[in-house]
């Protein structure tokens, strides 16, 4: 049985924090639904100290911000977006329309149609998440979404130039300097100044994730992407320095970000806490990463790889690094994860920023039933059918009898009408 050398906060404490977030978000959404742009402006002023003449940036403002970041940063953003675009294009090519004749005269098919309008939220605050613009805007455009609205909070008193540049270079049709719950509410519900969208995507803090959850149904969402998570699976071939660098590198996202080490090596497990203490003394974001490790960090020792596999699938973490002798063993067997990072040569930061896979991934166990953001999330696979008269008679006979079993008499009459008409007149051909 797996042994815990360190546990995170108990579940009841986490649940209480979630309840407080739910209540706050519910009130904000009700306010925006009732008062529209007025509420959005008041909320932006309250939470971000930001109330410009217009939250939407015009072309002149966007061009000025792109010029501000300089050619080297533009080149770096362009490189990263090229990697995300290349992988997304390969994924899109894998989604094929289908048409098949299942019986003589019965043709069934499906088409892959992009969502018409998407709102992409790009987090800001302490960490302006430039890469999130690549992940949502670029991927939506590769999927063929005609209208992409993108929103990000103000940073240090105004639009964050690199984030705005990434949105623009990625192909966003509308760019808003607007943050938090008020931003996703404006895009989902619509206001006097923001036309509503059909779908919301992008990561965010607990409040943004909860807003997306409460808005689901009125709009679609990609997934519930809350505080980031990392699970490091390691055996005796791994070293404590790399494990801790990668754990704290994700813990710095926020004080509620889980960071978990799963290992078969008790010696490695016992090296982790001293190494955490050493690195926190030199890590510039130690205030956040240290709090996350204190409250949400875990160290779990397992008997063997099989037990690590069971634990890893139970945890169903967003990011999973595999620092073992044979990472492909886990690739072949794991079923619950957002993204796998196989071997010491790669890491979560590569996936977060530039390598090409999408960094908007399932958290809080959602990896048990969904994957992360990809072009397919922006696609509606819809079906169609057509029949010849002969086929309608054959299918209609079965349908009529099956409807009678269920006592759906109106459904039965739909079939019977076709049977009467097509039997009582010469068949085509």
C-alpha positions as CSV (number, residue, x, y, z in Angstrom):
1,X,0.0,0.0,0.0
2,X,1.3,3.5,-0.9
3,X,2.9,5.4,2.0
4,X,2.5,9.2,2.4
5,X,5.6,11.0,3.7
6,X,3.8,14.3,3.2
7,X,0.1,15.0,2.7
8,X,-1.8,18.1,1.5
9,X,-4.6,19.9,3.3
10,X,-7.6,17.8,4.2
11,X,-10.5,17.7,1.8
12,X,-12.9,19.6,4.0
13,X,-10.6,22.6,4.1
14,X,-10.4,22.6,0.3
15,X,-14.2,22.2,0.0
16,X,-14.8,25.2,2.3
17,X,-12.6,27.4,0.0
18,X,-14.5,26.1,-3.0
19,X,-17.8,27.1,-1.4
20,X,-16.6,30.6,-0.8
21,X,-15.5,30.9,-4.5
22,X,-18.9,29.6,-5.7
23,X,-20.9,32.2,-3.8
24,X,-18.7,35.1,-4.9
25,X,-18.9,34.1,-8.6
26,X,-22.6,33.5,-8.5
27,X,-23.1,37.1,-7.3
28,X,-20.9,38.6,-10.0
29,X,-22.6,36.7,-12.8
30,X,-26.0,37.8,-11.6
31,X,-24.8,41.4,-11.5
32,X,-23.4,41.3,-15.1
33,X,-26.6,39.5,-16.3
34,X,-28.7,42.3,-14.8
35,X,-26.7,45.4,-15.4
36,X,-24.4,44.5,-18.4
37,X,-21.6,47.0,-19.2
38,X,-22.2,49.1,-16.1
39,X,-21.6,46.1,-13.8
40,X,-18.5,45.0,-15.9
41,X,-17.0,48.5,-15.6
42,X,-17.6,48.7,-11.8
43,X,-16.1,45.2,-11.3
44,X,-13.1,46.1,-13.4
45,X,-12.6,49.2,-11.4
46,X,-13.0,47.3,-8.1
47,X,-10.7,44.3,-8.9
48,X,-8.2,45.8,-11.3
49,X,-8.4,49.6,-10.9
50,X,-9.1,49.7,-14.6
51,X,-11.9,51.6,-16.4
52,X,-10.8,52.9,-19.8
53,X,-13.1,54.6,-22.3
54,X,-13.3,51.2,-24.1
55,X,-12.1,47.8,-23.0
56,X,-11.7,46.8,-26.6
57,X,-8.4,47.8,-28.1
58,X,-8.4,49.3,-31.6
59,X,-5.9,48.6,-34.3
60,X,-3.7,51.6,-33.5
61,X,-3.4,50.6,-29.9
62,X,-2.6,47.0,-30.8
63,X,0.1,48.0,-33.4
64,X,1.7,50.4,-30.8
65,X,1.9,47.5,-28.2
66,X,3.4,45.1,-30.8
67,X,6.0,47.8,-31.6
68,X,6.7,48.3,-27.9
69,X,7.9,44.7,-27.3
70,X,10.5,44.8,-30.0
71,X,11.4,42.4,-32.9
72,X,13.2,39.8,-30.8
73,X,10.1,39.2,-28.6
74,X,7.9,39.2,-31.7
75,X,10.2,36.5,-33.2
76,X,10.0,34.4,-30.1
77,X,6.2,34.6,-30.0
78,X,6.0,33.8,-33.7
79,X,8.2,30.7,-33.2
80,X,6.1,29.5,-30.3
81,X,2.9,30.0,-32.3
82,X,4.4,28.2,-35.3
83,X,4.9,25.1,-33.1
84,X,1.3,25.2,-31.7
85,X,-0.1,25.8,-35.1
86,X,1.8,23.0,-36.7
87,X,0.6,20.4,-34.2
88,X,-3.0,21.8,-34.3
89,X,-3.0,21.6,-38.1
90,X,-2.0,17.9,-37.8
91,X,-4.8,17.3,-35.3
92,X,-7.3,19.1,-37.6
93,X,-6.3,17.0,-40.5
94,X,-7.1,13.9,-38.5
95,X,-10.8,15.0,-38.2
96,X,-12.4,13.8,-41.4
97,X,-16.0,14.1,-42.7
98,X,-17.7,10.8,-43.1
99,X,-20.4,9.6,-45.6
100,X,-21.4,5.9,-45.8
101,X,-24.2,3.9,-47.4
102,X,-25.3,1.6,-44.6
103,X,-28.0,-0.1,-46.6
104,X,-29.0,0.3,-50.2
105,X,-30.4,3.8,-50.5
106,X,-29.6,4.8,-46.9
107,X,-26.8,7.4,-46.8
108,X,-25.5,8.6,-43.4
109,X,-22.8,11.1,-42.7
110,X,-21.2,13.5,-40.4
111,X,-19.6,16.9,-40.9
112,X,-17.1,18.7,-38.7
113,X,-18.2,22.3,-38.3
114,X,-16.3,24.9,-36.3
115,X,-18.1,26.9,-33.6
116,X,-19.1,30.3,-34.8
117,X,-17.8,32.5,-32.0
118,X,-15.3,31.8,-29.2
119,X,-14.2,33.8,-26.2
120,X,-10.6,33.1,-25.2
121,X,-9.5,34.1,-21.7
122,X,-5.8,34.7,-21.2
123,X,-4.9,35.0,-17.5
124,X,-2.8,37.9,-16.2
125,X,-2.2,39.3,-12.7
126,X,1.1,38.4,-11.2
127,X,2.0,36.3,-14.2
128,X,0.8,37.6,-17.6
129,X,0.2,34.3,-19.4
130,X,1.4,35.2,-22.9
131,X,1.5,31.5,-23.9
132,X,-2.2,31.1,-23.2
133,X,-3.0,33.3,-26.1
134,X,-1.1,30.9,-28.4
135,X,-3.0,27.9,-27.0
136,X,-6.5,29.3,-27.4
137,X,-6.4,31.8,-30.2
138,X,-4.1,30.0,-32.6
139,X,-5.9,26.7,-32.0
140,X,-9.3,28.2,-32.5
141,X,-8.2,29.8,-35.8
142,X,-6.7,26.5,-37.0
143,X,-10.1,24.9,-36.3
144,X,-11.7,27.5,-38.5
145,X,-13.6,29.5,-35.9
146,X,-14.8,32.7,-37.8
147,X,-14.9,35.0,-34.7
148,X,-12.4,34.9,-31.9
149,X,-12.7,37.4,-29.0
150,X,-9.8,37.4,-26.6
151,X,-9.6,39.0,-23.2
152,X,-6.8,39.5,-20.7
153,X,-6.5,41.6,-17.5
154,X,-4.6,44.9,-17.3
155,X,-1.1,44.5,-16.0
156,X,0.7,47.2,-14.0
157,X,-1.9,49.8,-15.0
158,X,-2.6,48.9,-18.6
159,X,-2.6,46.3,-21.4
160,X,0.3,43.8,-21.2
161,X,2.1,44.4,-24.5
162,X,3.4,40.9,-25.1
163,X,0.0,39.3,-24.3
164,X,-1.8,41.7,-26.7
165,X,0.9,41.0,-29.3
166,X,0.4,37.3,-29.0
167,X,-3.4,37.6,-29.3
168,X,-3.0,39.8,-32.4
169,X,-0.3,37.6,-34.1
170,X,-2.4,34.6,-33.3
171,X,-5.4,35.9,-35.2
172,X,-7.8,37.3,-32.6
173,X,-10.6,39.3,-34.2
174,X,-11.4,41.3,-31.1
175,X,-9.1,42.0,-28.2
176,X,-10.3,43.3,-24.8
177,X,-8.2,44.5,-21.8
178,X,-10.5,43.1,-19.2
179,X,-9.9,40.5,-16.6
180,X,-11.4,38.0,-14.2
181,X,-15.0,36.8,-13.8
182,X,-16.3,40.1,-15.4
183,X,-14.4,39.3,-18.6
184,X,-15.8,35.8,-19.0
185,X,-19.2,36.9,-18.0
186,X,-19.2,39.7,-20.6
187,X,-18.1,37.4,-23.4
188,X,-20.6,34.7,-22.4
189,X,-23.6,36.8,-21.6
190,X,-22.9,39.8,-23.8
191,X,-23.2,43.5,-22.9
192,X,-23.8,46.7,-24.7
193,X,-20.2,46.7,-25.8
194,X,-19.4,43.0,-26.1
195,X,-21.3,40.6,-28.4
196,X,-21.8,37.2,-26.7
197,X,-19.9,34.1,-27.9
198,X,-20.9,30.5,-28.2
199,X,-18.0,29.0,-26.3
200,X,-15.5,30.0,-23.6
201,X,-12.0,28.6,-23.4
202,X,-8.7,29.2,-21.5
203,X,-7.3,28.7,-18.1
204,X,-7.7,30.9,-15.1
205,X,-7.7,31.1,-11.3
206,X,-10.3,29.4,-9.2
207,X,-12.8,32.3,-9.8
208,X,-12.5,32.1,-13.5
209,X,-12.8,28.3,-13.5
210,X,-15.9,28.5,-11.3
211,X,-17.4,31.2,-13.6
212,X,-17.0,28.9,-16.6
213,X,-18.6,26.1,-14.6
214,X,-21.6,28.2,-13.8
215,X,-21.9,29.6,-17.3
216,X,-21.8,26.1,-18.9
217,X,-25.1,25.5,-20.7
218,X,-25.6,29.1,-21.7
219,X,-22.3,28.7,-23.5
220,X,-20.0,25.8,-24.2
221,X,-16.6,25.5,-22.4
222,X,-13.4,23.7,-23.1
223,X,-13.0,22.2,-19.6
224,X,-12.7,23.2,-16.0
225,X,-9.1,24.4,-15.9
226,X,-8.4,25.5,-12.4
227,X,-5.2,25.8,-10.4
228,X,-2.4,24.0,-12.2
229,X,-1.2,20.5,-11.0
230,X,2.0,18.5,-11.4
231,X,2.7,14.9,-10.7
232,X,6.3,13.7,-10.9
233,X,6.6,9.9,-11.2
234,X,10.2,8.9,-10.4
235,X,12.3,5.9,-9.6
236,X,15.9,5.5,-8.3
237,X,17.3,6.8,-11.6
238,X,15.9,10.3,-10.9
239,X,17.6,13.0,-8.8
240,X,16.1,15.2,-6.2
241,X,17.3,18.5,-7.7
242,X,15.4,17.9,-11.0
243,X,12.3,16.6,-9.2
244,X,12.1,19.6,-7.0
245,X,12.8,22.1,-9.8
246,X,9.9,20.7,-11.7
247,X,7.6,20.5,-8.7
248,X,8.3,24.1,-7.6
249,X,8.2,25.3,-11.2
250,X,4.5,24.5,-11.3
251,X,3.8,25.3,-7.7
252,X,4.7,28.9,-8.4
253,X,1.5,29.3,-10.4
254,X,-0.4,29.8,-7.2
255,X,-0.8,28.9,-3.5
256,X,-3.4,26.2,-4.2
257,X,-1.4,24.4,-7.0
258,X,-0.9,20.7,-6.1
259,X,2.6,19.4,-6.6
260,X,3.0,15.6,-6.0
261,X,6.0,13.2,-6.1
262,X,5.2,9.6,-6.6
263,X,8.2,7.3,-6.3
264,X,9.4,3.8,-5.7
265,X,12.6,5.1,-4.1
266,X,12.4,5.9,-0.4
267,X,15.9,7.4,-0.5
268,X,14.7,9.9,-3.2
269,X,11.5,10.6,-1.3
270,X,13.5,11.6,1.9
271,X,15.8,13.9,-0.1
272,X,12.9,16.0,-1.4
273,X,12.0,18.1,1.7
274,X,15.6,19.3,2.3
275,X,16.0,20.0,-1.4
276,X,12.7,22.0,-1.4
277,X,14.0,24.1,1.5
278,X,17.3,24.7,-0.3
279,X,15.6,25.8,-3.5
280,X,13.0,28.0,-1.9
281,X,15.8,30.1,-0.4
282,X,16.9,31.1,-4.0
283,X,13.6,30.9,-5.9
284,X,12.3,34.4,-6.7
285,X,8.7,33.1,-6.5
286,X,9.3,31.2,-3.2
287,X,6.4,33.1,-1.5
288,X,3.9,31.4,-3.8
289,X,5.6,28.1,-4.5
290,X,6.4,27.6,-0.8
291,X,2.8,28.1,0.2
292,X,1.6,25.7,-2.5
293,X,4.1,23.1,-1.4
294,X,3.3,23.5,2.3
295,X,-0.5,23.2,1.8
296,X,-0.8,21.1,-1.4
297,X,2.5,19.2,-1.8
298,X,2.6,15.5,-1.4
299,X,5.3,12.7,-1.3
300,X,4.0,9.2,-1.9
301,X,6.2,6.1,-1.8
302,X,5.0,3.0,-3.7
303,X,6.2,-0.6,-3.7
304,X,6.7,-0.9,-7.5
305,X,5.8,0.5,-10.9
306,X,2.4,-1.2,-10.8
307,X,1.4,0.6,-7.6
308,X,2.7,3.9,-9.0
309,X,0.5,3.3,-12.1
310,X,-2.6,2.7,-9.9
311,X,-1.9,5.8,-7.8
312,X,-1.1,8.0,-10.9
313,X,-4.4,7.0,-12.5
314,X,-6.2,7.7,-9.2
315,X,-4.7,11.2,-8.9
316,X,-5.5,11.9,-12.6
317,X,-3.2,14.9,-12.6
318,X,-3.1,17.7,-15.2
319,X,0.7,17.4,-15.9
320,X,2.6,14.2,-15.4
321,X,6.3,14.0,-15.7
322,X,7.8,10.5,-15.9
323,X,11.4,10.4,-14.7
324,X,12.0,6.7,-14.7
325,X,14.2,4.1,-16.3
326,X,11.5,3.3,-18.9
327,X,9.0,6.2,-19.4
328,X,7.3,4.4,-22.3
329,X,6.0,1.8,-19.8
330,X,3.8,4.5,-18.4
331,X,2.9,5.9,-21.8
332,X,1.6,2.4,-22.7
333,X,-0.5,1.9,-19.6
334,X,-1.6,5.2,-18.0
335,X,-5.2,6.3,-18.8
336,X,-5.9,9.4,-16.6
337,X,-3.7,12.5,-17.3
338,X,-3.8,15.8,-19.1
339,X,-0.4,15.6,-20.7
340,X,2.6,13.3,-20.3
341,X,6.2,14.5,-20.3
342,X,8.4,11.5,-20.9
343,X,12.0,11.5,-19.6
344,X,14.2,14.1,-18.1
345,X,14.9,15.8,-21.5
346,X,11.4,17.4,-21.5
347,X,9.4,19.1,-18.8
348,X,6.1,20.9,-18.1
349,X,7.5,24.3,-18.9
350,X,8.2,23.2,-22.5
351,X,4.6,22.2,-22.8
352,X,3.4,25.3,-21.1
353,X,5.3,27.7,-23.4
354,X,6.5,26.5,-26.7
355,X,6.8,22.8,-27.7
356,X,3.5,22.7,-29.5
357,X,1.0,20.7,-27.4
358,X,-1.7,22.6,-25.7
359,X,-1.3,23.7,-22.1
360,X,-5.0,24.2,-21.3
361,X,-5.6,20.8,-19.5
362,X,-8.0,19.1,-17.1
363,X,-7.5,19.6,-13.4
364,X,-9.2,18.3,-10.2
365,X,-9.5,14.8,-11.5
366,X,-11.3,15.8,-14.8
367,X,-8.6,13.9,-16.7
368,X,-10.7,10.8,-15.8
369,X,-13.2,11.8,-18.5
370,X,-11.7,14.5,-20.8
371,X,-8.5,15.5,-22.4
372,X,-7.2,19.1,-22.9
373,X,-7.9,21.8,-25.3
374,X,-7.3,21.0,-29.0
375,X,-8.8,21.8,-32.3
376,X,-11.5,19.2,-31.8
377,X,-12.9,21.2,-28.9
378,X,-13.8,23.9,-31.3
379,X,-15.5,21.5,-33.7
380,X,-19.1,20.3,-33.7
381,X,-19.4,16.9,-35.3
382,X,-23.0,16.9,-36.7
383,X,-24.8,14.2,-38.6
384,X,-27.1,14.0,-41.6
385,X,-29.1,11.4,-43.4
386,X,-30.9,10.8,-46.7
387,X,-33.0,7.9,-48.1
388,X,-34.3,6.8,-51.4
389,X,-38.0,5.9,-51.6
390,X,-37.2,2.2,-51.6
391,X,-34.9,2.6,-48.5
392,X,-37.6,4.6,-46.7
393,X,-40.0,1.7,-47.1
394,X,-37.5,-0.8,-45.6
395,X,-36.5,1.5,-42.8
396,X,-40.1,2.7,-42.2
397,X,-41.3,-0.9,-41.6
398,X,-38.8,-1.4,-38.8
399,X,-39.4,2.1,-37.4
400,X,-43.2,1.6,-37.3
401,X,-42.9,-1.6,-35.3
402,X,-40.3,-0.2,-33.0
403,X,-42.4,2.9,-32.3
404,X,-45.4,0.7,-31.4
405,X,-43.3,-1.2,-28.8
406,X,-42.6,2.2,-27.1
407,X,-46.2,3.5,-27.6
408,X,-44.8,6.5,-29.5
409,X,-47.8,6.9,-31.8
410,X,-46.8,10.2,-33.3
411,X,-43.4,8.8,-34.1
412,X,-45.1,5.7,-35.6
413,X,-47.3,7.9,-37.9
414,X,-44.1,9.6,-39.3
415,X,-43.0,6.2,-40.5
416,X,-46.5,5.1,-41.6
417,X,-47.0,8.2,-43.7
418,X,-43.9,7.4,-45.8
419,X,-45.0,3.7,-46.1
420,X,-48.4,4.7,-47.4
421,X,-47.1,7.2,-49.9
422,X,-44.1,5.3,-51.3
423,X,-45.9,2.0,-51.5
424,X,-48.9,3.5,-53.3
425,X,-47.0,5.1,-56.1
426,X,-44.5,3.8,-58.6
427,X,-41.0,3.9,-57.1
428,X,-38.4,6.0,-58.8
429,X,-36.2,4.2,-61.3
